[in-house]
């Protein structure tokens, strides 16, 4: 499966300006994006539990807080507030 990520910081926190319809990275404010192939496994950045991308996509429509620079995501182990 492919995922759109920021070319600069390699994260998926993408917002869209409702007036101009321009995509912008909410982490670094970048405007350049690339589509990448997701790796076979990812690990939670906090609890370090590793799961396959296939398992994660069964739980989530979009993998939360995916960071391709480090190969991590956030599983919710510290809460969502």
Backbone as CSV, one residue per row, in Angstrom:
resi,resn,N_x,N_y,N_z,CA_x,CA_y,CA_z,C_x,C_y,C_z
1,UNK,0.826,-1.180,0.000,0.000,0.000,0.000,0.873,1.248,0.000
2,UNK,0.403,2.270,-0.683,1.150,3.518,-0.771,0.567,4.548,0.186
3,UNK,1.417,5.493,0.593,1.025,6.528,1.550,1.644,7.850,1.114
4,UNK,0.886,8.924,1.207,1.384,10.256,0.908,2.076,10.807,2.156
5,UNK,3.334,11.254,1.992,4.087,11.819,3.111,4.737,13.134,2.680
6,UNK,5.106,13.933,3.664,5.819,15.185,3.414,7.236,14.849,2.939
7,UNK,7.670,15.490,1.862,9.021,15.246,1.343,10.096,15.745,2.291
8,UNK,9.771,16.732,3.118,10.745,17.331,4.012,10.919,16.539,5.312
9,UNK,9.832,16.347,6.078,9.960,15.723,7.402,9.531,14.255,7.424
10,UNK,8.978,13.737,6.314,8.593,12.323,6.162,7.447,11.906,7.075
11,UNK,6.567,12.847,7.441,5.407,12.528,8.265,4.123,12.687,7.452
12,UNK,3.029,12.184,8.009,1.756,12.176,7.279,0.735,13.157,7.835
13,UNK,1.167,14.112,8.614,0.247,15.101,9.204,-0.050,16.177,8.165
14,UNK,-0.977,15.888,7.261,-1.252,16.760,6.125,-2.613,17.425,6.293
15,UNK,-2.627,18.736,6.137,-3.864,19.500,6.172,-4.100,20.134,4.814
16,UNK,-5.326,20.599,4.595,-5.665,21.246,3.325,-6.272,22.611,3.625
17,UNK,-5.727,23.646,3.002,-6.277,24.991,3.115,-7.620,25.005,2.402
18,UNK,-8.693,25.324,3.115,-10.036,25.252,2.529,-10.272,26.317,1.464
19,UNK,-9.526,27.414,1.503,-9.702,28.465,0.508,-8.926,28.176,-0.775
20,UNK,-7.657,27.781,-0.626,-6.813,27.571,-1.811,-6.729,26.111,-2.233
21,UNK,-7.210,25.196,-1.387,-7.147,23.751,-1.631,-5.709,23.226,-1.682
22,UNK,-4.754,23.996,-1.161,-3.353,23.585,-1.147,-3.083,22.694,0.062
23,UNK,-2.361,21.588,-0.167,-1.951,20.707,0.926,-0.753,21.318,1.621
24,UNK,-0.700,21.120,2.954,0.419,21.630,3.742,0.692,20.656,4.873
25,UNK,1.960,20.403,5.148,2.345,19.550,6.266,2.108,20.319,7.560
26,UNK,1.397,19.712,8.494,1.093,20.367,9.761,2.268,20.311,10.742
27,UNK,3.284,19.528,10.424,4.463,19.425,11.286,5.508,20.482,10.922
28,UNK,5.863,20.563,9.619,6.939,21.474,9.208,6.468,22.578,8.261
29,UNK,5.173,22.586,7.928,4.557,23.555,7.015,5.035,23.417,5.572
30,UNK,5.633,22.279,5.241,6.073,22.025,3.876,4.900,21.868,2.917
31,UNK,5.166,22.051,1.625,4.122,21.927,0.608,4.477,20.887,-0.457
32,UNK,5.592,20.198,-0.300,6.003,19.162,-1.245,5.756,17.790,-0.629
33,UNK,5.114,16.922,-1.398,4.749,15.601,-0.902,5.175,14.529,-1.889
34,UNK,5.328,13.319,-1.384,5.674,12.179,-2.226,4.871,10.966,-1.782
35,UNK,4.642,10.071,-2.700,3.926,8.846,-2.379,4.950,7.728,-2.240
36,UNK,4.918,7.040,-1.109,5.889,5.981,-0.836,5.155,4.672,-0.561
37,UNK,5.874,3.599,-0.707,5.361,2.271,-0.363,5.605,2.059,1.124
38,UNK,4.580,1.623,1.845,4.723,1.384,3.283,5.589,0.155,3.540
39,UNK,6.390,0.164,4.613,7.217,-1.000,4.948,6.351,-2.148,5.472
40,UNK,6.935,-3.322,5.589,6.202,-4.494,6.075,5.821,-4.371,7.545
41,UNK,6.699,-3.755,8.355,6.416,-3.613,9.788,6.724,-2.189,10.247
42,UNK,6.034,-1.788,11.313,6.263,-0.495,11.961,6.210,-0.723,13.462
43,UNK,6.826,0.166,14.246,6.761,0.024,15.700,6.272,1.325,16.316
44,UNK,5.599,1.196,17.439,5.115,2.359,18.178,6.321,3.117,18.724
45,UNK,6.311,4.423,18.574,7.457,5.221,19.012,7.639,5.231,20.526
46,UNK,6.592,4.896,21.289,6.689,4.930,22.751,6.840,3.543,23.370
47,UNK,5.890,2.639,23.109,5.941,1.328,23.772,6.755,0.297,22.981
48,UNK,7.162,0.651,21.776,8.048,-0.170,20.925,7.411,-1.469,20.420
49,UNK,6.098,-1.634,20.598,5.425,-2.820,20.052,5.463,-2.741,18.534
50,UNK,5.889,-3.830,17.914,5.996,-3.873,16.460,4.801,-4.633,15.881
51,UNK,4.213,-4.076,14.825,3.095,-4.711,14.139,3.329,-4.640,12.645
52,UNK,2.704,-5.574,11.940,2.801,-5.518,10.487,1.901,-4.403,9.977
53,UNK,2.250,-3.848,8.852,1.436,-2.809,8.231,0.048,-3.352,7.929
54,UNK,-0.028,-4.606,7.544,-1.318,-5.239,7.265,-2.213,-5.237,8.506
55,UNK,-1.648,-5.568,9.681,-2.414,-5.540,10.935,-2.900,-4.127,11.251
56,UNK,-2.018,-3.162,11.077,-2.362,-1.775,11.382,-3.487,-1.258,10.489
57,UNK,-3.466,-1.631,9.221,-4.495,-1.151,8.297,-5.835,-1.851,8.513
58,UNK,-5.836,-2.954,9.256,-7.100,-3.574,9.662,-7.706,-2.796,10.824
59,UNK,-6.850,-2.204,11.673,-7.299,-1.424,12.826,-7.613,0.020,12.456
60,UNK,-6.834,0.597,11.570,-6.925,2.016,11.226,-7.095,2.197,9.726
61,UNK,-7.861,3.203,9.347,-7.963,3.551,7.931,-6.678,4.250,7.484
62,UNK,-6.114,5.062,8.388,-4.842,5.744,8.167,-4.004,5.517,9.420
63,UNK,-2.777,5.075,9.261,-1.914,4.768,10.405,-1.618,6.066,11.171
64,UNK,-1.954,6.115,12.481,-1.826,7.366,13.230,-0.378,7.795,13.480
65,UNK,-0.120,9.065,13.219,1.172,9.696,13.469,2.333,8.905,12.856
66,UNK,2.141,8.480,11.632,3.175,7.737,10.902,4.374,8.637,10.650
67,UNK,5.551,8.172,11.008,6.810,8.901,10.816,7.757,7.988,10.045
68,UNK,7.860,8.208,8.753,8.675,7.323,7.924,10.176,7.563,8.097
69,UNK,10.563,8.690,8.667,11.976,8.947,8.929,12.507,7.932,9.941
70,UNK,11.652,7.564,10.909,12.048,6.629,11.969,11.348,5.279,11.885
71,UNK,10.422,5.109,10.949,9.692,3.847,10.825,8.770,3.590,12.004
72,UNK,8.145,4.673,12.522,7.301,4.548,13.699,5.892,5.091,13.449
73,UNK,5.002,4.774,14.378,3.644,5.303,14.410,3.278,5.419,15.888
74,UNK,2.033,5.811,16.196,1.593,5.882,17.581,0.389,4.966,17.752
75,UNK,0.463,4.024,18.686,-0.594,3.029,18.870,-1.685,3.465,19.850
76,UNK,-1.466,4.576,20.566,-2.440,5.041,21.552,-2.097,4.617,22.963
77,UNK,-0.917,4.055,23.166,-0.525,3.512,24.473,-0.468,4.559,25.585
78,UNK,-0.344,5.821,25.251,-0.281,6.886,26.266,-1.570,7.722,26.284
79,UNK,-2.580,7.262,25.597,-3.839,7.986,25.548,-3.911,8.912,24.336
80,UNK,-5.104,9.461,24.105,-5.322,10.292,22.921,-5.623,11.742,23.253
81,UNK,-5.615,12.140,24.535,-5.922,13.533,24.865,-4.806,14.437,24.447
